[in-house]
Amino acid sequence: MKLILLGAPGAGKGTQAAVICRKFMIPAISTGNIIREEMKNATELGEKAKSYVDAGGLVPDDLVIDMLKKRISQEDCINGFILDGYPRTIPQAQALERMGIIIDKVIDIEVEDEEIVERLAGRRMCSACGTTFHIKYNPSKEEYICDSCQGSLSIRADDNPETVRERLLVYHEQTEPLKEFYEKRGKLSIVKGQEMVEDTTRLVLEAVEAE
């Protein structure tokens, strides 16, 4: 089962990916993590990637795909995997196909922009232990104080409403066209994000398991 989860920042992809990983015993693969690992280990691919990173450029799609192919050949991917954060554009999706990485299903989690702004702007993160709260959906017992370690809670810089709206614009321009790309290939399933996480999870699992 080779999956891609689509959805705007804050749509809940990470939460749903974790559920799918546990249920189907498959890994979520982040291209960012792969690149960092290859560079850290100074592999041939990592050294090539480092040359682009050191020059302030982006790692080319074909090099990322080579790293992906290496990663998915590992034993934990024998039953499949979820791609986390890749592809982000149609050229990247086309690069996947050219390199023979065939995706079985693409699940798109759809949430209205203003709801996403509310979700992200309401998040609070502990500066000490990293625990995340939400002023509406999962509030801490005391405002600005972490329940777990009593550290201070704050809003992340990329969660302020103006930044969130900018991120959403980039998503709509660059990534959302992937919906049509995969719909034409008969692989797209759309899930409407629900207010309760468990309701979204139920719909996502139904989409994953549908024939």
BABA-213009 format. One line per field, with one value per atom (N, C-alpha, C): x, z, y; residue number from 1; atom name; residue in one letter. Coordinates in steps of 0.02 Angstrom, whole numbers. Example, Ala and Ser with C-alpha at 12.3 -4.5 7.8 and 13.67 -1.06 7.14 Angstrom:
east = 660/615/660/642/684/645
up = 390/390/390/354/357/394
north = -284/-225/-165/-112/-53/2
pos = 1/1/1/2/2/2
site = N/CA/C/N/CA/C
code = a/a/a/s/s/s
# end
This chain:
east = 43/0/44/47/90/43/48/0/33/-7/10/-48/-33/-84/-76/-129/-130/-173/-163/-202/-162/-196/-162/-126/-79/-48/-101/-99/-149/-211/-213/-272/-273/-217/-215/-181/-140/-107/-62/-24/22/-15/-70/-109/-136/-163/-192/-138/-81/-26/-5/-2/19/-30/-95/-145/-136/-127/-118/-56/-2/61/51/16/5/-40/-93/-142/-114/-77/-54/20/53/124/167/158/199/228/287/318/293/297/288/357/367/434/435/478/487/549/541/599/650/626/672/716/686/725/775/753/797/859/848/903/952/925/968/1008/976/1010/1066/1052/1103/1162/1148/1202/1242/1206/1239/1287/1266/1306/1357/1358/1406/1406/1346/1340/1352/1357/1367/1309/1247/1189/1189/1209/1211/1261/1319/1370/1345/1308/1279/1228/1185/1135/1169/1222/1257/1284/1306/1334/1280/1218/1163/1144/1140/1120/1171/1235/1288/1288/1265/1262/1198/1155/1093/1037/1045/995/952/903/860/890/880/902/858/886/846/799/742/691/719/758/783/829/867/910/869/816/770/738/718/687/736/800/850/854/852/853/790/733/670/673/698/701/745/800/844/807/769/734/679/640/584/605/669/694/710/706/721/663/680/633/568/570/509/458/477/431/401/413/390/315/277/204/178/224/204/232/207/232/185/193/159/212/203/249/226/270/256/289/248/275/304/290/314/266/247/265/226/255/222/199/225/208/197/166/156/222/273/337/367/358/383/344/278/238/258/272/294/362/405/471/464/415/402/385/341/319/376/417/473/522/529/576/544/481/449/419/410/377/302/266/194/154/113/71/4/-20/-84/-143/-138/-194/-168/-208/-194/-256/-247/-302/-294/-344/-343/-389/-360/-400/-416/-479/-500/-530/-502/-526/-527/-580/-586/-529/-506/-449/-458/-517/-526/-526/-549/-546/-473/-433/-362/-328/-345/-317/-334/-398/-419/-381/-374/-339/-267/-231/-160/-148/-188/-179/-194/-233/-251/-202/-152/-104/-56/-38/12/61/125/177/220/237/279/352/383/452/501/479/524/520/459/453/421/395/368/296/264/194/151/103/60/-10/-38/-107/-144/-209/-250/-300/-307/-349/-422/-443/-512/-520/-479/-489/-453/-398/-359/-323/-361/-330/-291/-239/-203/-246/-232/-272/-263/-200/-186/-161/-187/-167/-92/-60/11/57/29/71/58/112/108/84/36/11/66/109/157/217/245/307/307/251/245/286/309/345/297/325/283/259/196/167/169/181/182/157/141/120/182/187/243/239/297/299/260/265/231/157/132/61/22/55/15/-28/-87/-136/-108/-68/-42/4/47/92/53/2/-39/-72/-99/-132/-82/-21/31/47/52/66/9/-53/-110/-110/-90/-85/-36/22/72/45/9/-21/-70/-115/-165/-133/-79/-46/-3/33/83/62/27/13/-57/-107/-176/-187/-151/-159/-146/-112/-101/-166/-218/-282/-306/-305/-327/-280/-215/-165/-180/-194/-206/-279/-324/-393/-396/-358/-356/-328/-289/-260/-303/-361/-407/-383/-340/-311/-331/-370/-386/-449/-445/-504/-504/-562/-567/-603/-573/-602/-613/-674/-689/-667/-622/-599/-656/-662/-716/-690/-737/-716/-683/-709/-679/-628/-568/-514/-533/-566/-583/-632/-675/-721/-683/-633/-591/-553/-527/-490/-533/-595/-640/-648/-657/-666/-602/-545/-481/-469/-482/-472/-519/-581/-628/-601/-572/-544/-483/-441/-381/-401/-453/-471/-519/-546/-594/-560/-595/-568/-570
up = 0/0/0/-56/-64/-68/-17/-9/-10/-32/-24/12/62/94/71/40/20/69/69/112/131/143/160/227/241/307/361/411/464/452/395/380/422/452/495/463/413/379/426/467/512/561/588/635/602/542/507/482/463/441/498/559/617/629/620/629/577/515/460/472/494/507/559/613/667/643/607/587/535/487/432/436/490/501/442/419/365/388/362/385/346/379/345/327/264/239/222/257/245/202/146/103/138/179/217/262/296/341/302/243/202/181/158/135/192/251/309/329/326/345/296/231/181/188/202/211/274/327/391/383/344/334/278/246/193/138/120/65/-1/-55/-120/-137/-123/-135/-88/-25/23/5/-22/-43/-102/-147/-203/-178/-131/-104/-67/-30/9/-35/-95/-140/-159/-166/-182/-120/-63/-1/18/13/31/-14/-76/-124/-116/-67/-56/-104/-139/-187/-160/-201/-184/-212/-177/-201/-261/-319/-379/-367/-401/-392/-408/-461/-480/-427/-392/-338/-278/-264/-209/-224/-286/-305/-297/-314/-304/-230/-186/-114/-92/-121/-104/-124/-183/-206/-160/-137/-90/-25/-1/64/60/5/2/-14/-28/-38/28/83/149/173/220/241/270/305/337/287/223/171/131/154/114/104/153/147/123/108/83/125/112/146/132/171/159/143/89/74/111/150/192/162/135/108/38/4/-65/-102/-163/-202/-181/-193/-180/-244/-300/-365/-417/-473/-527/-556/-568/-592/-545/-480/-433/-439/-449/-459/-523/-575/-639/-631/-589/-576/-541/-494/-461/-512/-558/-609/-654/-674/-719/-687/-622/-586/-565/-585/-573/-504/-467/-401/-412/-408/-423/-358/-354/-296/-305/-252/-256/-244/-192/-175/-151/-165/-141/-103/-38/5/15/-6/2/60/113/171/161/152/136/197/211/266/239/256/233/261/220/240/307/318/380/441/432/487/502/449/459/496/477/511/586/600/670/706/673/703/721/672/682/728/720/763/836/847/916/948/910/938/986/1038/1085/1099/1097/1106/1166/1204/1262/1240/1263/1244/1275/1328/1363/1336/1332/1313/1245/1214/1146/1142/1200/1199/1169/1127/1092/1121/1130/1153/1103/1113/1072/1117/1108/1153/1150/1094/1087/1094/1058/1054/1108/1134/1184/1229/1267/1307/1367/1386/1448/1507/1565/1624/1645/1639/1653/1590/1575/1514/1514/1458/1446/1489/1523/1563/1541/1527/1503/1559/1543/1592/1609/1560/1569/1612/1599/1633/1664/1659/1687/1649/1590/1548/1520/1487/1459/1389/1374/1309/1266/1202/1157/1088/1046/977/933/890/845/794/770/722/659/636/574/584/646/659/664/658/662/599/603/548/481/481/418/384/424/396/371/408/388/321/312/249/191/204/151/133/183/170/131/146/110/37/24/-45/-85/-54/-88/-101/-52/-61/-120/-122/-175/-244/-247/-312/-335/-288/-308/-298/-243/-225/-243/-236/-249/-319/-371/-438/-440/-389/-387/-381/-355/-350/-419/-466/-534/-566/-554/-581/-562/-497/-475/-487/-491/-508/-578/-625/-693/-696/-646/-643/-601/-578/-541/-471/-442/-377/-320/-335/-285/-246/-180/-136/-93/-90/-52/13/68/135/162/184/215/288/307/376/423/477/525/587/626/686/736/742/787/749/776/742/727/775/765/707/694/637/571/569/509/500/555/551/522/544/518/443/418/346/308/337/304/297/351/349/300/296/246/176/164/98/82/132/122/106/141/134/76/46/-9/-69/-102/-163/-221
north = -59/0/62/95/154/215/259/313/381/430/501/533/574/614/686/713/783/822/888/931/992/1046/1109/1103/1148/1149/1157/1114/1117/1075/1039/997/933/916/857/797/808/753/713/748/714/668/693/653/590/598/540/492/519/475/430/458/418/360/373/321/266/286/237/195/228/192/138/155/106/49/66/15/-33/-7/-49/-67/-44/-60/-40/22/49/115/134/196/257/315/379/404/419/437/511/547/619/629/663/674/719/765/808/767/718/675/632/608/567/606/667/709/722/739/753/690/632/570/553/560/546/593/657/706/690/673/657/598/547/487/494/553/567/514/491/443/480/441/472/520/496/539/599/587/641/695/674/723/765/732/770/821/799/844/902/887/938/994/975/1026/1077/1055/1101/1142/1107/1142/1195/1177/1225/1286/1276/1332/1373/1352/1388/1369/1312/1291/1235/1214/1158/1094/1039/974/955/939/924/865/867/815/746/739/672/644/687/664/644/681/663/595/585/521/464/474/422/403/454/441/404/424/390/316/302/233/191/221/187/174/223/217/164/164/118/46/37/-31/-65/-27/-55/-99/-143/-196/-169/-112/-88/-62/-57/-34/-91/-153/-210/-211/-184/-182/-114/-69/-4/53/113/173/231/284/348/400/436/491/554/582/640/702/747/810/805/752/743/697/713/772/834/893/956/991/967/998/944/962/914/889/933/906/854/861/811/746/751/691/655/694/665/631/662/632/565/560/496/443/460/411/391/440/424/375/381/337/271/259/195/186/242/237/246/191/192/198/250/262/228/194/160/206/249/292/360/411/478/501/515/538/613/651/724/743/773/795/869/884/952/988/1046/1088/1160/1197/1267/1308/1357/1398/1432/1462/1499/1453/1391/1343/1325/1319/1305/1362/1424/1482/1479/1461/1456/1401/1344/1287/1305/1333/1345/1405/1457/1516/1500/1447/1429/1380/1357/1310/1345/1310/1335/1278/1295/1243/1260/1208/1216/1226/1279/1294/1244/1210/1163/1092/1064/993/981/1035/1029/1005/992/971/1026/1005/1053/1053/1112/1121/1164/1170/1214/1250/1315/1354/1334/1301/1280/1205/1167/1095/1056/1082/1046/1096/1135/1189/1161/1197/1181/1202/1171/1187/1259/1284/1354/1387/1446/1481/1495/1478/1489/1445/1393/1348/1276/1240/1171/1124/1081/1032/981/966/912/931/991/1008/1077/1112/1180/1231/1213/1261/1313/1364/1417/1399/1416/1403/1466/1457/1514/1492/1541/1527/1526/1476/1471/1527/1550/1606/1589/1526/1509/1492/1500/1489/1555/1612/1673/1679/1710/1709/1733/1786/1812/1760/1729/1678/1618/1597/1540/1553/1613/1630/1630/1652/1650/1577/1534/1463/1431/1451/1424/1446/1508/1532/1489/1475/1434/1364/1336/1270/1270/1319/1321/1329/1367/1379/1320/1289/1240/1167/1153/1083/1061/1105/1085/1057/1081/1050/975/948/876/837/868/834/813/860/843/793/800/755/683/671/603/580/628/609/580/608/582/511/493/427/379/403/361/343/385/368/414/465/516/499/505/502/565/599/660/647/670/663/734/748/812/809/854/856/874/836/846/884/910/947/901/840/790/748/743/708/635/603/532/522/573/568/572/616/620/555/527/464/409/404/353/359/420/431/417/435/422/347/310/237/204/229/203/214/273/288/244/233/191/120/95/24/11/64/55/24/-19/-51/-3
pos = 1/1/1/2/2/2/3/3/3/4/4/4/5/5/5/6/6/6/7/7/7/8/8/8/9/9/9/10/10/10/11/11/11/12/12/12/13/13/13/14/14/14/15/15/15/16/16/16/17/17/17/18/18/18/19/19/19/20/20/20/21/21/21/22/22/22/23/23/23/24/24/24/25/25/25/26/26/26/27/27/27/28/28/28/29/29/29/30/30/30/31/31/31/32/32/32/33/33/33/34/34/34/35/35/35/36/36/36/37/37/37/38/38/38/39/39/39/40/40/40/41/41/41/42/42/42/43/43/43/44/44/44/45/45/45/46/46/46/47/47/47/48/48/48/49/49/49/50/50/50/51/51/51/52/52/52/53/53/53/54/54/54/55/55/55/56/56/56/57/57/57/58/58/58/59/59/59/60/60/60/61/61/61/62/62/62/63/63/63/64/64/64/65/65/65/66/66/66/67/67/67/68/68/68/69/69/69/70/70/70/71/71/71/72/72/72/73/73/73/74/74/74/75/75/75/76/76/76/77/77/77/78/78/78/79/79/79/80/80/80/81/81/81/82/82/82/83/83/83/84/84/84/85/85/85/86/86/86/87/87/87/88/88/88/89/89/89/90/90/90/91/91/91/92/92/92/93/93/93/94/94/94/95/95/95/96/96/96/97/97/97/98/98/98/99/99/99/100/100/100/101/101/101/102/102/102/103/103/103/104/104/104/105/105/105/106/106/106/107/107/107/108/108/108/109/109/109/110/110/110/111/111/111/112/112/112/113/113/113/114/114/114/115/115/115/116/116/116/117/117/117/118/118/118/119/119/119/120/120/120/121/121/121/122/122/122/123/123/123/124/124/124/125/125/125/126/126/126/127/127/127/128/128/128/129/129/129/130/130/130/131/131/131/132/132/132/133/133/133/134/134/134/135/135/135/136/136/136/137/137/137/138/138/138/139/139/139/140/140/140/141/141/141/142/142/142/143/143/143/144/144/144/145/145/145/146/146/146/147/147/147/148/148/148/149/149/149/150/150/150/151/151/151/152/152/152/153/153/153/154/154/154/155/155/155/156/156/156/157/157/157/158/158/158/159/159/159/160/160/160/161/161/161/162/162/162/163/163/163/164/164/164/165/165/165/166/166/166/167/167/167/168/168/168/169/169/169/170/170/170/171/171/171/172/172/172/173/173/173/174/174/174/175/175/175/176/176/176/177/177/177/178/178/178/179/179/179/180/180/180/181/181/181/182/182/182/183/183/183/184/184/184/185/185/185/186/186/186/187/187/187/188/188/188/189/189/189/190/190/190/191/191/191/192/192/192/193/193/193/194/194/194/195/195/195/196/196/196/197/197/197/198/198/198/199/199/199/200/200/200/201/201/201/202/202/202/203/203/203/204/204/204/205/205/205/206/206/206/207/207/207/208/208/208/209/209/209/210/210/210/211/211/211
site = N/CA/C/N/CA/C/N/CA/C/N/CA/C/N/CA/C/N/CA/C/N/CA/C/N/CA/C/N/CA/C/N/CA/C/N/CA/C/N/CA/C/N/CA/C/N/CA/C/N/CA/C/N/CA/C/N/CA/C/N/CA/C/N/CA/C/N/CA/C/N/CA/C/N/CA/C/N/CA/C/N/CA/C/N/CA/C/N/CA/C/N/CA/C/N/CA/C/N/CA/C/N/CA/C/N/CA/C/N/CA/C/N/CA/C/N/CA/C/N/CA/C/N/CA/C/N/CA/C/N/CA/C/N/CA/C/N/CA/C/N/CA/C/N/CA/C/N/CA/C/N/CA/C/N/CA/C/N/CA/C/N/CA/C/N/CA/C/N/CA/C/N/CA/C/N/CA/C/N/CA/C/N/CA/C/N/CA/C/N/CA/C/N/CA/C/N/CA/C/N/CA/C/N/CA/C/N/CA/C/N/CA/C/N/CA/C/N/CA/C/N/CA/C/N/CA/C/N/CA/C/N/CA/C/N/CA/C/N/CA/C/N/CA/C/N/CA/C/N/CA/C/N/CA/C/N/CA/C/N/CA/C/N/CA/C/N/CA/C/N/CA/C/N/CA/C/N/CA/C/N/CA/C/N/CA/C/N/CA/C/N/CA/C/N/CA/C/N/CA/C/N/CA/C/N/CA/C/N/CA/C/N/CA/C/N/CA/C/N/CA/C/N/CA/C/N/CA/C/N/CA/C/N/CA/C/N/CA/C/N/CA/C/N/CA/C/N/CA/C/N/CA/C/N/CA/C/N/CA/C/N/CA/C/N/CA/C/N/CA/C/N/CA/C/N/CA/C/N/CA/C/N/CA/C/N/CA/C/N/CA/C/N/CA/C/N/CA/C/N/CA/C/N/CA/C/N/CA/C/N/CA/C/N/CA/C/N/CA/C/N/CA/C/N/CA/C/N/CA/C/N/CA/C/N/CA/C/N/CA/C/N/CA/C/N/CA/C/N/CA/C/N/CA/C/N/CA/C/N/CA/C/N/CA/C/N/CA/C/N/CA/C/N/CA/C/N/CA/C/N/CA/C/N/CA/C/N/CA/C/N/CA/C/N/CA/C/N/CA/C/N/CA/C/N/CA/C/N/CA/C/N/CA/C/N/CA/C/N/CA/C/N/CA/C/N/CA/C/N/CA/C/N/CA/C/N/CA/C/N/CA/C/N/CA/C/N/CA/C/N/CA/C/N/CA/C/N/CA/C/N/CA/C/N/CA/C/N/CA/C/N/CA/C/N/CA/C/N/CA/C/N/CA/C/N/CA/C/N/CA/C/N/CA/C/N/CA/C/N/CA/C/N/CA/C/N/CA/C/N/CA/C/N/CA/C/N/CA/C/N/CA/C/N/CA/C/N/CA/C/N/CA/C/N/CA/C/N/CA/C/N/CA/C/N/CA/C/N/CA/C/N/CA/C/N/CA/C/N/CA/C/N/CA/C/N/CA/C/N/CA/C/N/CA/C/N/CA/C/N/CA/C/N/CA/C/N/CA/C/N/CA/C/N/CA/C/N/CA/C/N/CA/C/N/CA/C/N/CA/C/N/CA/C/N/CA/C/N/CA/C/N/CA/C/N/CA/C/N/CA/C/N/CA/C/N/CA/C
code = m/m/m/k/k/k/l/l/l/i/i/i/l/l/l/l/l/l/g/g/g/a/a/a/p/p/p/g/g/g/a/a/a/g/g/g/k/k/k/g/g/g/t/t/t/q/q/q/a/a/a/a/a/a/v/v/v/i/i/i/c/c/c/r/r/r/k/k/k/f/f/f/m/m/m/i/i/i/p/p/p/a/a/a/i/i/i/s/s/s/t/t/t/g/g/g/n/n/n/i/i/i/i/i/i/r/r/r/e/e/e/e/e/e/m/m/m/k/k/k/n/n/n/a/a/a/t/t/t/e/e/e/l/l/l/g/g/g/e/e/e/k/k/k/a/a/a/k/k/k/s/s/s/y/y/y/v/v/v/d/d/d/a/a/a/g/g/g/g/g/g/l/l/l/v/v/v/p/p/p/d/d/d/d/d/d/l/l/l/v/v/v/i/i/i/d/d/d/m/m/m/l/l/l/k/k/k/k/k/k/r/r/r/i/i/i/s/s/s/q/q/q/e/e/e/d/d/d/c/c/c/i/i/i/n/n/n/g/g/g/f/f/f/i/i/i/l/l/l/d/d/d/g/g/g/y/y/y/p/p/p/r/r/r/t/t/t/i/i/i/p/p/p/q/q/q/a/a/a/q/q/q/a/a/a/l/l/l/e/e/e/r/r/r/m/m/m/g/g/g/i/i/i/i/i/i/i/i/i/d/d/d/k/k/k/v/v/v/i/i/i/d/d/d/i/i/i/e/e/e/v/v/v/e/e/e/d/d/d/e/e/e/e/e/e/i/i/i/v/v/v/e/e/e/r/r/r/l/l/l/a/a/a/g/g/g/r/r/r/r/r/r/m/m/m/c/c/c/s/s/s/a/a/a/c/c/c/g/g/g/t/t/t/t/t/t/f/f/f/h/h/h/i/i/i/k/k/k/y/y/y/n/n/n/p/p/p/s/s/s/k/k/k/e/e/e/e/e/e/y/y/y/i/i/i/c/c/c/d/d/d/s/s/s/c/c/c/q/q/q/g/g/g/s/s/s/l/l/l/s/s/s/i/i/i/r/r/r/a/a/a/d/d/d/d/d/d/n/n/n/p/p/p/e/e/e/t/t/t/v/v/v/r/r/r/e/e/e/r/r/r/l/l/l/l/l/l/v/v/v/y/y/y/h/h/h/e/e/e/q/q/q/t/t/t/e/e/e/p/p/p/l/l/l/k/k/k/e/e/e/f/f/f/y/y/y/e/e/e/k/k/k/r/r/r/g/g/g/k/k/k/l/l/l/s/s/s/i/i/i/v/v/v/k/k/k/g/g/g/q/q/q/e/e/e/m/m/m/v/v/v/e/e/e/d/d/d/t/t/t/t/t/t/r/r/r/l/l/l/v/v/v/l/l/l/e/e/e/a/a/a/v/v/v/e/e/e/a/a/a/e/e/e
# end
